[in-house]
Amino acid sequence: MAGESALKHKVGPLPTWGWLAIATGAGGAYYLYERNKASTASTASMATSAAPPDTVLQITNQMPPEAPAPHRKGHPQPPRHHHKPPVHHPKPPHKHPEAYGPVRRVSTGTQSLAEVAKQRHTTVAHLIAVTKTSKEISPANLKKFLAAAEHPNQKLPKGLVYFTTH
């Protein structure tokens, strides 16, 4: 051990320099903890001070209205503008193109009018009303549709035209 540095000498499981590093880190952490604790305590004491509200100085980043803004000589002072907040115009809800009027449908012969109504989250009466008021349905097809609507749980004939709102 004659040529060995004192920092490299083992003390327990670590060399001396290892213990010094741990002690320095612990001391630094304690210092930061105490400094933060003192800073928090002073902030809390300022927040709970017994000073009346009219003696507390309120600081803002705006100049008071009575004090003119500084400007260079020879240049007129810019006018003060009172800006209105932007007006928000919400967009109307997106409507599927089919939602603008009656939509022509043709029966495949696999569903009843009650099943069509259920699938489209509506009623048989609504489907009948929309089909009756459609300007595109022929009188002959309307007669066939109304006959089929008398038995809403039977399959619609294949090729029968009816109308929905979506």
Summary of the structure (lengths in Angstrom):
residues: 166
radius of gyration: 42.1
end to end distance: 93.4
largest distance: 117.8
contacts: 294
relative contact order: 0.10
helix: 42%
strand: 8%
